[in-house]
Amino acid sequence: MSWFDEVPKVELHVHLEGAIPYEGLFDLIRKYGGDPSVPDVAALAKRFQYKDFSQFIAAWSWKNKFLRAYEDFTRALLLAELTGMFHVVGLREMRTAFYKVDVELEKLLAASCTQPGDAQAVRKIFADDLGVDRLGVGARRQDDGIHFAFPIVVVAGQKQAA
């Protein structure tokens, strides 16, 4: 067994919008009029093979334009699917912990939205969720802005000795 196989592994984080399986994202692309550069799921998967960080950011920004409504985010991996993937790669004894981090929407938007119109679309999603909580993040008005609790789940598993 190599040194790499013996070292414990960690998935540092998975963003909700990055946890959409290719098939679900392809459905969203078709929902919003399609993209000739991705005629099928295989072509979509190739679009997410990048050589450097700038290609990653370009792919990430391109993908985000197909996430426009609450329903679009429901295609992300469920916790059971994520832990199932861990099981497939040999991790056992799964443990989960759940946390929330309070976030001011405008600060998050200032740090993350790069495409024209993205920030306004996200503001609308959160404004429409005030008092409804379909997003499950407790969006609320506070200090003349929208705040919400960013959900975090930590999943850990142990690789069985060979």
DRENSE-37750 format. One record per residue: x, y, z of N, C-alpha, C, CB in turn; residue in one letter. Coordinates in steps of 0.02 Angstrom, whole numbers. Glycine has a CB too. Layout:
# DRENSE-37750
{{X, Y, Z}, {X, Y, Z}, {X, Y, Z}, {X, Y, Z}, 'A'}
...
***
This chain:
# DRENSE-37750
{{42, -59, 0}, {0, 0, 0}, {45, 62, 0}, {-48, 0, 61}, 'M'}
{{26, 111, -40}, {66, 172, -46}, {51, 220, 12}, {52, 206, -113}, 'S'}
{{96, 268, 20}, {87, 320, 70}, {20, 356, 60}, {145, 370, 68}, 'W'}
{{3, 370, -3}, {-58, 405, -19}, {-119, 366, 4}, {-63, 419, -94}, 'F'}
{{-118, 300, -4}, {-175, 259, 17}, {-183, 258, 93}, {-167, 188, -8}, 'D'}
{{-128, 266, 129}, {-131, 263, 202}, {-150, 329, 235}, {-65, 241, 228}, 'E'}
{{-141, 384, 201}, {-155, 449, 230}, {-231, 460, 232}, {-121, 506, 188}, 'V'}
{{-257, 483, 290}, {-329, 498, 293}, {-349, 551, 241}, {-349, 522, 365}, 'P'}
{{-408, 544, 213}, {-432, 590, 162}, {-490, 631, 189}, {-453, 552, 97}, 'K'}
{{-498, 691, 163}, {-551, 736, 185}, {-580, 772, 124}, {-525, 787, 237}, 'V'}
{{-645, 777, 121}, {-678, 822, 73}, {-688, 887, 110}, {-748, 792, 46}, 'E'}
{{-652, 939, 90}, {-654, 1001, 127}, {-722, 1033, 127}, {-603, 1049, 100}, 'L'}
{{-754, 1037, 68}, {-821, 1064, 66}, {-852, 1051, -2}, {-820, 1139, 81}, 'H'}
{{-918, 1052, -2}, {-957, 1044, -63}, {-1009, 1099, -62}, {-990, 973, -69}, 'V'}
{{-1008, 1142, -111}, {-1058, 1195, -117}, {-1123, 1165, -144}, {-1034, 1253, -162}, 'H'}
{{-1179, 1188, -120}, {-1243, 1163, -143}, {-1248, 1166, -219}, {-1300, 1203, -111}, 'L'}
{{-1231, 1224, -247}, {-1237, 1231, -320}, {-1185, 1191, -357}, {-1232, 1304, -339}, 'E'}
{{-1134, 1168, -322}, {-1084, 1125, -354}, {-1099, 1051, -345}, {-1016, 1140, -326}, 'G'}
{{-1152, 1035, -308}, {-1168, 966, -294}, {-1226, 940, -337}, {-1186, 958, -220}, 'A'}
{{-1235, 972, -393}, {-1289, 951, -439}, {-1259, 899, -487}, {-1320, 1012, -478}, 'I'}
{{-1286, 839, -488}, {-1261, 789, -536}, {-1269, 813, -608}, {-1298, 721, -526}, 'P'}
{{-1225, 789, -651}, {-1226, 811, -721}, {-1295, 804, -753}, {-1176, 772, -762}, 'Y'}
{{-1330, 749, -738}, {-1396, 738, -768}, {-1445, 793, -747}, {-1424, 668, -748}, 'E'}
{{-1443, 812, -683}, {-1487, 866, -659}, {-1469, 933, -689}, {-1483, 870, -584}, 'G'}
{{-1404, 947, -695}, {-1383, 1010, -726}, {-1402, 1011, -800}, {-1307, 1020, -718}, 'L'}
{{-1396, 954, -834}, {-1415, 952, -905}, {-1489, 967, -913}, {-1398, 882, -935}, 'F'}
{{-1530, 941, -867}, {-1602, 957, -868}, {-1613, 1032, -860}, {-1639, 919, -813}, 'D'}
{{-1575, 1064, -816}, {-1582, 1137, -806}, {-1561, 1175, -868}, {-1541, 1160, -745}, 'L'}
{{-1508, 1153, -900}, {-1485, 1186, -962}, {-1540, 1184, -1014}, {-1420, 1153, -988}, 'I'}
{{-1571, 1126, -1022}, {-1627, 1120, -1070}, {-1686, 1162, -1048}, {-1648, 1046, -1077}, 'R'}
{{-1700, 1165, -983}, {-1755, 1205, -957}, {-1748, 1278, -977}, {-1759, 1199, -880}, 'K'}
{{-1686, 1303, -978}, {-1673, 1374, -993}, {-1649, 1385, -1064}, {-1623, 1401, -945}, 'Y'}
{{-1670, 1342, -1110}, {-1657, 1355, -1181}, {-1598, 1319, -1211}, {-1648, 1425, -1191}, 'G'}
{{-1561, 1281, -1171}, {-1506, 1242, -1197}, {-1443, 1283, -1210}, {-1526, 1208, -1260}, 'G'}
{{-1392, 1247, -1227}, {-1327, 1277, -1246}, {-1297, 1232, -1298}, {-1279, 1286, -1183}, 'D'}
{{-1285, 1258, -1359}, {-1260, 1215, -1413}, {-1193, 1182, -1397}, {-1253, 1255, -1476}, 'P'}
{{-1155, 1208, -1349}, {-1091, 1178, -1333}, {-1098, 1114, -1291}, {-1047, 1228, -1295}, 'S'}
{{-1158, 1101, -1266}, {-1170, 1040, -1226}, {-1232, 1004, -1251}, {-1177, 1058, -1152}, 'V'}
{{-1226, 967, -1306}, {-1283, 932, -1334}, {-1305, 871, -1293}, {-1268, 911, -1404}, 'P'}
{{-1262, 847, -1248}, {-1280, 789, -1207}, {-1241, 791, -1142}, {-1265, 723, -1246}, 'D'}
{{-1255, 743, -1098}, {-1224, 741, -1031}, {-1149, 729, -1037}, {-1257, 686, -988}, 'V'}
{{-1127, 689, -1085}, {-1055, 677, -1093}, {-1018, 741, -1110}, {-1043, 624, -1148}, 'A'}
{{-1047, 782, -1154}, {-1015, 846, -1172}, {-1015, 893, -1111}, {-1053, 879, -1231}, 'A'}
{{-1068, 889, -1070}, {-1070, 930, -1010}, {-1014, 910, -962}, {-1139, 922, -975}, 'L'}
{{-1004, 845, -953}, {-951, 822, -908}, {-883, 846, -932}, {-952, 745, -904}, 'A'}
{{-872, 847, -997}, {-808, 871, -1024}, {-798, 945, -1010}, {-803, 857, -1100}, 'K'}
{{-853, 982, -1007}, {-848, 1054, -994}, {-820, 1067, -924}, {-917, 1087, -1001}, 'R'}
{{-826, 1018, -881}, {-801, 1026, -812}, {-733, 993, -801}, {-851, 997, -763}, 'F'}
{{-697, 983, -855}, {-627, 961, -850}, {-584, 1023, -864}, {-611, 901, -900}, 'Q'}
{{-553, 1049, -812}, {-515, 1111, -821}, {-442, 1099, -804}, {-544, 1166, -776}, 'Y'}
{{-401, 1142, -833}, {-329, 1136, -823}, {-303, 1183, -769}, {-293, 1150, -888}, 'K'}
{{-341, 1235, -754}, {-317, 1283, -705}, {-376, 1318, -671}, {-270, 1335, -738}, 'D'}
{{-361, 1361, -624}, {-414, 1393, -585}, {-457, 1439, -627}, {-383, 1433, -528}, 'F'}
{{-428, 1473, -676}, {-468, 1519, -717}, {-519, 1479, -758}, {-422, 1561, -764}, 'S'}
{{-501, 1420, -781}, {-550, 1378, -817}, {-605, 1354, -770}, {-514, 1318, -850}, 'Q'}
{{-585, 1339, -708}, {-634, 1319, -657}, {-685, 1375, -646}, {-599, 1300, -590}, 'F'}
{{-660, 1436, -636}, {-704, 1493, -624}, {-750, 1505, -684}, {-663, 1557, -609}, 'I'}
{{-723, 1499, -744}, {-764, 1508, -805}, {-820, 1456, -807}, {-720, 1503, -868}, 'A'}
{{-804, 1393, -791}, {-855, 1340, -791}, {-906, 1352, -736}, {-821, 1271, -783}, 'A'}
{{-882, 1372, -678}, {-926, 1386, -621}, {-974, 1442, -638}, {-885, 1404, -558}, 'W'}
{{-950, 1497, -665}, {-992, 1553, -683}, {-1042, 1534, -737}, {-950, 1613, -706}, 'S'}
{{-1020, 1496, -787}, {-1064, 1474, -841}, {-1121, 1432, -812}, {-1026, 1433, -894}, 'W'}
{{-1104, 1385, -768}, {-1154, 1340, -738}, {-1205, 1379, -697}, {-1120, 1288, -694}, 'K'}
{{-1182, 1430, -661}, {-1227, 1467, -616}, {-1282, 1504, -653}, {-1187, 1515, -575}, 'N'}
{{-1273, 1518, -717}, {-1327, 1553, -752}, {-1388, 1508, -764}, {-1302, 1580, -819}, 'K'}
{{-1381, 1444, -750}, {-1438, 1398, -756}, {-1471, 1384, -689}, {-1414, 1332, -788}, 'F'}
{{-1450, 1419, -637}, {-1480, 1413, -570}, {-1516, 1478, -556}, {-1425, 1398, -515}, 'L'}
{{-1580, 1479, -571}, {-1618, 1541, -569}, {-1676, 1541, -520}, {-1644, 1558, -636}, 'R'}
{{-1698, 1484, -500}, {-1757, 1480, -457}, {-1745, 1430, -401}, {-1820, 1460, -498}, 'A'}
{{-1786, 1434, -349}, {-1779, 1389, -293}, {-1777, 1316, -316}, {-1838, 1399, -244}, 'Y'}
{{-1822, 1298, -361}, {-1827, 1228, -384}, {-1761, 1204, -415}, {-1883, 1222, -434}, 'E'}
{{-1723, 1249, -444}, {-1661, 1230, -477}, {-1611, 1202, -426}, {-1630, 1290, -514}, 'D'}
{{-1612, 1228, -365}, {-1565, 1206, -314}, {-1585, 1139, -283}, {-1560, 1258, -260}, 'F'}
{{-1647, 1117, -295}, {-1670, 1054, -266}, {-1638, 994, -301}, {-1746, 1049, -269}, 'T'}
{{-1599, 1005, -352}, {-1567, 950, -388}, {-1498, 932, -358}, {-1559, 968, -461}, 'R'}
{{-1479, 968, -306}, {-1414, 954, -274}, {-1417, 885, -240}, {-1396, 1009, -222}, 'A'}
{{-1358, 859, -225}, {-1353, 795, -192}, {-1387, 797, -124}, {-1280, 773, -185}, 'L'}
{{-1424, 746, -108}, {-1452, 738, -41}, {-1398, 709, 3}, {-1515, 694, -42}, 'L'}
{{-1405, 717, 68}, {-1356, 690, 115}, {-1348, 615, 105}, {-1378, 706, 187}, 'L'}
{{-1402, 579, 94}, {-1398, 507, 84}, {-1357, 490, 21}, {-1468, 476, 78}, 'A'}
{{-1363, 531, -31}, {-1323, 519, -92}, {-1250, 533, -79}, {-1348, 563, -150}, 'E'}
{{-1235, 586, -41}, {-1166, 604, -26}, {-1133, 549, 16}, {-1163, 671, 10}, 'L'}
{{-1167, 527, 69}, {-1138, 474, 110}, {-1133, 409, 71}, {-1179, 464, 174}, 'T'}
{{-1178, 398, 24}, {-1174, 339, -19}, {-1111, 341, -62}, {-1235, 334, -64}, 'G'}
{{-1093, 401, -86}, {-1032, 408, -126}, {-971, 393, -83}, {-1027, 479, -156}, 'M'}
{{-972, 415, -21}, {-916, 400, 25}, {-910, 325, 35}, {-927, 436, 94}, 'F'}
{{-967, 291, 42}, {-967, 219, 51}, {-937, 183, -9}, {-1039, 194, 63}, 'H'}
{{-954, 207, -69}, {-928, 176, -130}, {-851, 178, -133}, {-957, 212, -191}, 'V'}
{{-821, 232, -107}, {-748, 237, -109}, {-715, 206, -48}, {-727, 310, -115}, 'V'}
{{-754, 169, -8}, {-724, 131, 47}, {-724, 164, 115}, {-656, 115, 29}, 'G'}
{{-759, 219, 123}, {-762, 252, 189}, {-820, 222, 228}, {-770, 329, 182}, 'L'}
{{-808, 207, 291}, {-859, 177, 335}, {-865, 219, 398}, {-841, 103, 352}, 'R'}
{{-909, 197, 443}, {-920, 230, 507}, {-934, 305, 496}, {-859, 221, 553}, 'E'}
{{-982, 320, 454}, {-999, 389, 438}, {-1023, 426, 500}, {-1052, 392, 384}, 'M'}
{{-999, 487, 506}, {-1022, 532, 558}, {-1041, 599, 525}, {-966, 542, 614}, 'R'}
{{-1094, 628, 550}, {-1115, 693, 523}, {-1123, 743, 580}, {-1180, 686, 482}, 'T'}
{{-1110, 805, 565}, {-1123, 860, 611}, {-1152, 918, 571}, {-1056, 882, 648}, 'A'}
{{-1200, 952, 600}, {-1235, 1006, 566}, {-1223, 1072, 602}, {-1310, 990, 562}, 'F'}
{{-1209, 1123, 563}, {-1196, 1190, 590}, {-1231, 1242, 547}, {-1119, 1204, 593}, 'Y'}
{{-1238, 1301, 574}, {-1264, 1358, 536}, {-1219, 1418, 549}, {-1339, 1373, 555}, 'K'}
{{-1207, 1456, 497}, {-1167, 1517, 503}, {-1211, 1574, 478}, {-1100, 1512, 462}, 'V'}
{{-1219, 1626, 520}, {-1259, 1683, 500}, {-1223, 1723, 447}, {-1276, 1727, 562}, 'D'}
{{-1259, 1740, 394}, {-1230, 1775, 336}, {-1273, 1835, 318}, {-1222, 1728, 276}, 'V'}
{{-1240, 1891, 303}, {-1275, 1949, 276}, {-1273, 1942, 200}, {-1242, 2017, 300}, 'E'}
{{-1331, 1940, 169}, {-1336, 1927, 97}, {-1293, 1974, 55}, {-1408, 1932, 76}, 'L'}
{{-1295, 2038, 69}, {-1258, 2086, 28}, {-1182, 2075, 30}, {-1273, 2157, 50}, 'E'}
{{-1156, 2056, 88}, {-1085, 2041, 93}, {-1067, 1979, 51}, {-1064, 2030, 166}, 'K'}
{{-1111, 1929, 54}, {-1099, 1869, 14}, {-1102, 1885, -61}, {-1151, 1815, 32}, 'L'}
{{-1150, 1925, -81}, {-1156, 1942, -152}, {-1096, 1982, -176}, {-1221, 1982, -163}, 'L'}
{{-1072, 2028, -135}, {-1014, 2069, -154}, {-952, 2026, -165}, {-1000, 2121, -100}, 'A'}
{{-948, 1971, -130}, {-889, 1928, -136}, {-897, 1873, -188}, {-875, 1896, -69}, 'A'}
{{-958, 1862, -215}, {-967, 1803, -256}, {-998, 1813, -325}, {-1007, 1756, -220}, 'S'}
{{-1038, 1864, -336}, {-1073, 1871, -400}, {-1029, 1907, -450}, {-1139, 1909, -391}, 'C'}
{{-1016, 1874, -507}, {-973, 1903, -558}, {-1009, 1920, -622}, {-917, 1856, -572}, 'T'}
{{-1067, 1890, -634}, {-1103, 1901, -696}, {-1156, 1954, -686}, {-1135, 1835, -722}, 'Q'}
{{-1166, 1998, -736}, {-1219, 2049, -731}, {-1287, 2016, -718}, {-1222, 2093, -795}, 'P'}
{{-1323, 2042, -671}, {-1390, 2016, -655}, {-1391, 1960, -604}, {-1421, 1991, -718}, 'G'}
{{-1334, 1929, -589}, {-1332, 1873, -541}, {-1355, 1896, -472}, {-1261, 1844, -536}, 'D'}
{{-1327, 1952, -448}, {-1343, 1975, -381}, {-1417, 1990, -375}, {-1302, 2037, -364}, 'A'}
{{-1446, 2023, -425}, {-1517, 2039, -421}, {-1560, 1976, -421}, {-1536, 2084, -480}, 'Q'}
{{-1540, 1925, -459}, {-1578, 1863, -460}, {-1575, 1829, -392}, {-1551, 1815, -514}, 'A'}
{{-1518, 1829, -361}, {-1511, 1798, -295}, {-1549, 1838, -242}, {-1437, 1793, -274}, 'V'}
{{-1547, 1905, -246}, {-1586, 1947, -200}, {-1660, 1929, -204}, {-1575, 2022, -216}, 'R'}
{{-1684, 1920, -265}, {-1755, 1903, -275}, {-1772, 1836, -244}, {-1772, 1903, -349}, 'K'}
{{-1729, 1787, -252}, {-1741, 1721, -223}, {-1748, 1727, -147}, {-1683, 1672, -241}, 'I'}
{{-1703, 1764, -116}, {-1706, 1772, -43}, {-1764, 1816, -21}, {-1640, 1801, -17}, 'F'}
{{-1778, 1870, -58}, {-1834, 1913, -40}, {-1900, 1875, -44}, {-1836, 1975, -86}, 'A'}
{{-1907, 1833, -96}, {-1967, 1793, -103}, {-1974, 1741, -47}, {-1968, 1759, -171}, 'D'}
{{-1918, 1724, -15}, {-1918, 1673, 37}, {-1930, 1701, 107}, {-1853, 1636, 36}, 'D'}
{{-1930, 1767, 114}, {-1941, 1798, 180}, {-2009, 1776, 207}, {-1937, 1875, 176}, 'L'}
{{-2010, 1748, 268}, {-2072, 1726, 300}, {-2100, 1661, 273}, {-2123, 1779, 292}, 'G'}
{{-2067, 1632, 223}, {-2091, 1570, 193}, {-2044, 1512, 211}, {-2096, 1577, 116}, 'V'}
{{-1980, 1524, 203}, {-1925, 1478, 220}, {-1926, 1413, 178}, {-1929, 1460, 292}, 'D'}
{{-1942, 1419, 114}, {-1935, 1361, 70}, {-1862, 1341, 62}, {-1967, 1375, 2}, 'R'}
{{-1818, 1390, 67}, {-1746, 1375, 61}, {-1719, 1340, 124}, {-1707, 1440, 49}, 'L'}
{{-1755, 1346, 179}, {-1734, 1313, 240}, {-1675, 1347, 275}, {-1717, 1243, 226}, 'G'}
{{-1665, 1412, 261}, {-1608, 1448, 290}, {-1630, 1505, 336}, {-1564, 1475, 235}, 'V'}
{{-1695, 1510, 350}, {-1719, 1562, 396}, {-1705, 1633, 373}, {-1689, 1551, 462}, 'G'}
{{-1713, 1647, 309}, {-1701, 1715, 284}, {-1745, 1764, 321}, {-1715, 1719, 207}, 'A'}
{{-1715, 1821, 341}, {-1751, 1871, 380}, {-1721, 1939, 368}, {-1750, 1853, 455}, 'R'}
{{-1761, 1991, 379}, {-1736, 2060, 375}, {-1704, 2077, 442}, {-1794, 2111, 358}, 'R'}
{{-1644, 2104, 438}, {-1608, 2123, 498}, {-1560, 2179, 480}, {-1570, 2063, 529}, 'Q'}
{{-1560, 2232, 520}, {-1514, 2288, 508}, {-1518, 2314, 437}, {-1443, 2268, 524}, 'D'}
{{-1577, 2325, 411}, {-1588, 2351, 343}, {-1561, 2306, 288}, {-1557, 2419, 336}, 'D'}
{{-1555, 2241, 301}, {-1532, 2195, 250}, {-1562, 2126, 263}, {-1456, 2191, 250}, 'G'}
{{-1546, 2080, 218}, {-1570, 2012, 226}, {-1512, 1970, 254}, {-1596, 1982, 158}, 'I'}
{{-1528, 1934, 306}, {-1481, 1887, 337}, {-1510, 1817, 331}, {-1466, 1905, 412}, 'H'}
{{-1468, 1767, 333}, {-1492, 1698, 333}, {-1438, 1654, 366}, {-1508, 1673, 261}, 'F'}
{{-1458, 1595, 384}, {-1412, 1547, 415}, {-1387, 1499, 362}, {-1447, 1509, 474}, 'A'}
{{-1324, 1505, 345}, {-1293, 1463, 294}, {-1285, 1393, 324}, {-1224, 1492, 270}, 'F'}
{{-1319, 1343, 296}, {-1315, 1276, 325}, {-1249, 1241, 306}, {-1374, 1233, 303}, 'P'}
{{-1220, 1208, 354}, {-1158, 1171, 342}, {-1167, 1102, 371}, {-1096, 1208, 374}, 'I'}
{{-1149, 1052, 333}, {-1148, 984, 358}, {-1077, 958, 349}, {-1201, 937, 322}, 'V'}
{{-1052, 927, 400}, {-986, 896, 397}, {-997, 822, 398}, {-938, 919, 456}, 'V'}
{{-971, 787, 348}, {-977, 715, 343}, {-906, 686, 346}, {-1014, 692, 277}, 'V'}
{{-896, 639, 391}, {-831, 607, 398}, {-840, 532, 398}, {-794, 631, 462}, 'A'}
{{-793, 498, 369}, {-793, 426, 369}, {-722, 401, 376}, {-825, 398, 306}, 'G'}
{{-716, 339, 394}, {-650, 309, 404}, {-639, 255, 352}, {-642, 281, 475}, 'Q'}
{{-580, 257, 322}, {-562, 206, 273}, {-540, 144, 310}, {-506, 231, 226}, 'K'}
{{-568, 87, 293}, {-551, 24, 324}, {-479, 4, 306}, {-601, -31, 304}, 'Q'}
{{-445, -23, 354}, {-377, -48, 342}, {-380, -106, 293}, {-343, -70, 408}, 'A'}
{{-331, -109, 249}, {-331, -162, 198}, {-307, -228, 226}, {-287, -143, 140}, 'A'}
***
